[in-house]
Amino acid sequence: MQNTIREEVIRNLNMTDHFIKRYCERIWKNSHRNEPKQNDLTNMIQNDMMSRMLNREIAALGLIGYSSRLKLPFERYNIIVISNKTLITIY
């Protein structure tokens, strides 16, 4: 999958503050980040997600990411909860 398509899929999703906090805690194992600005942190998470997700995960996200409620596997052990193009939480 081309990088531009991967980027477009990830960048078109909104993130809740809750998702950002949980991503820092559960994926980066860091609950007290040096609190960069919200935009910077969002961009860091988007870039990190692009590097971690498999092509088939990105493809699935692009196809069904606009569902009213969706749980998508992430890195074998985690689940991303998505609702109406918004990343809600990760566990």
N, C-alpha and C positions, 0 to 999 in steps of 0.2 A: 504494500500500500504506500502510495506516495506521501512524503512528509507534509505536503500542503493539505491533503485530504485529512490526514491525522490531526493536524493543527486546527483545521476548520471544525472538525467534530468536537474537539475538546473546548475550543474557544467559544463555541456557540452555547455552551452550558453555563448557567448561573450557579453561584455557590453561596450557600447560607453561611453566616458567621459560625453557626454550630458545626457545619461541615469542615470549615477551615480549622477550627480548634481541634476537632477529632482527628483530622488528617495529621496535624502536627503531633498529637499525642500518640496515635496508633500506628502511623506509618513511619514518621521520623523519630518516634520515641522521645519526643521533646515537648513537654507541656509548657515550658516557659521560654519560648523563642524570644529573641531580642526585639520582639515586637516591631518589625518593619511596617511601613505603611500598608494599608489594606490592599491597594493595587499591586504593590510589590509582592506581597505574600500570595495573592491570587495568581500572579504570573509565575511565581516560583512553583506553586502547586500544579498549575497547568503544565509547565515544562516537565516537572517530575512525573506526572501522570503519563505524559506522552512517552517518556523514556521507559516507564515500567510496564505499560500495557502492551499486550500482544496484538498483532494485527487483527486477529479474529475478535478480540474484545472491543477494539476500536470500531470494527465493522458492525458488530452487534449494537454497540452504543449509537452508531450513526443510523441504523435501521429502526431501532425500537426505543431510542432515548427520549422520544417525545411522548411516550406513553403516560397515562395519568398516574401510574404507580409501577415502579420497576425495581427489582433487586438484581444487581449484576455482580458476578464474581470479579474480584480484583486480587491479583497476585496469589492465587490458590487459597489463601487462608482468610481473606477479608471479603466483605460484601459492601457494595456501594448502593445506597438507596437514592433513587432518582424519582422526582415527581414533576411533570410538566416542564421539562428542560431545566430543572433545578436540582443540583446535588444537595441532598438533605443531610445525610450522615454516612459514616463508614464505620463498620465494626468487624 
